[in-house]
């Protein structure tokens, strides 16, 4: 994954408060803070699985969404590595500017 793609993916997500929902759409558990699976799935399907359930007549009976933190951690890792390079570069630039004023 390129750095530009990683930034594009991460910048497309907005964190929200939410409750997990069961396959019938009923909210349960404590309030969570994070990203909607649907948003992740739209940009990176491997990061958020979507399962649709069907009955014996092939009628849709429900759906579930999930998040694979491993895939999402990979995006964050690419960005953190890039930001570390930028920090090191800027620290060197600051030192050069300090030295030039002496």
N, C-alpha and C positions, 0 to 999 in steps of 0.2 A: 504494500500500500504506500502510495506517495504521501508526502507531507501535505501537499495541497488538498488531496482527497480527504485525508484525515481531518483537516481543519474544516472542510466543507461539510463533512458528515457531522462533526461535533457541533459546529455553529448552527446547524439546522435544528437542533434539539433545544427545547425549552423545558426546564424542570417544572414539575407540578406536584401538588399534593393529590393523593388518590387513596382509595381503598381497593384491595384486591377483590375481584369478583369471581364467583364460581361459574360453572358452565351455563347456569341458568340466569346469569346476570345479577345475582344477589351479592351485594357488598358485604364483606366480613373482615374481621381483624382490625388491627390498629391502623391509623392513618399513616401512610408512607409518603416519602418525598423522593422523587426521582423522575425518570423519563417514562412517557407512555410507550408501551410496546409497539403500538401501531405506528408511532413516529419513527422508531428505530427500524421497524420492518420496512417502512417506505424508502429508507435510504440504504439500509444494510440488512436484507432479509435473513442472512445467516446469524444476525445478532438478536433476532426476536421471532421465535417460531409462532406460527398461527395454525391452529388445528380446527377444522370444522367437523362436527359430528352429524352422522346421518342415521336414520332408522332403516328398517328392512325395506321400506318403500322408496328409499333414496330421497326422503324428505329431510331437509336440514333441521336438526334438533338443538343445535347450540354450537358454541365455539369457545376456544380458550386461546389466550395469548400468554406468552412468556418472554423472558429475557435471558439470553446466554451471556453472563458477565465475562466469560473468557473472550468472546469476540469483541465486546465493548472495551475491555481492558486493553486489547491490542491497539485500538484507535487512540486511547489515552496515552499509551506508551510511545507511539510514534510522535505525538504532539509534545510530550514531556521531553523526549530526546531532542527535538527541534528547539524547544525553548531553552534547554540547557546550553546548546550551541550558541544561541543568540545571547544568552546571559554572559557566557565566557567572552564572546566577541565584544560586547558592550563594556565589560569590565576592562578589557585591554584598551579599548578606545578611551575610556575615562582616564586610565593611567597615562596614556600618550598625551592627552590634553593637559593633565596635571604637570607632566614633565616638561611640556613645551612652554609653560608659564613661569618656569623657574628662571 
